[in-house]
Amino acid sequence: MSRISRNALLRAIQAVQEMNNEQKLGLAEEIFSSQPNMLGSVLVLPRLGVSAAKQEFVLEILFLCFQAMKESALTWPLITEDEQENQLRRHNILLRFFASLDGESLQNSSMQQFVDGHSEQDLLAWVMTKCREWLSESVREESDKYVLQVAVNLVSCIAFVPMPVTCSQSIQ
């Protein structure tokens, strides 16, 4: 079950698209305050050989993901470095599995099953579409894999971070 509704995602997309640089700086400060590890996963990219322009792309993904979290009206827990590492390991295992499948048709079918079963399907689809567009428009570099890993990992962390149980939930 998705925590971020389609309407919340659409509001987030519109909000981020309409932001000027000053508003984005304010959003970055808000992310630093409430989800510093998510911001850290983007800020570390130059150490992995990612150019500033390519880092900016994944920063936009982070802005959208964070804004979608806000639009959900849920109280999100801190996404820890451990949670990010767990999701990254999970993602890498899935990639190895997809690569081990014999034939593009089977790989595509398996990937579609993954997307269809993802708990944040709309957010994942939006991020994957943006990544596909970005890859088609940019000069390919070895470090692009880090950009893509961070983008998908942001979605996975949002999808699978354990949410705190509220009093009303524990009564039911």
Order of alpha helices (4+ residues) and beta strands (2+ residues): alpha-alpha-alpha-alpha-alpha-alpha-alpha-alpha-alpha
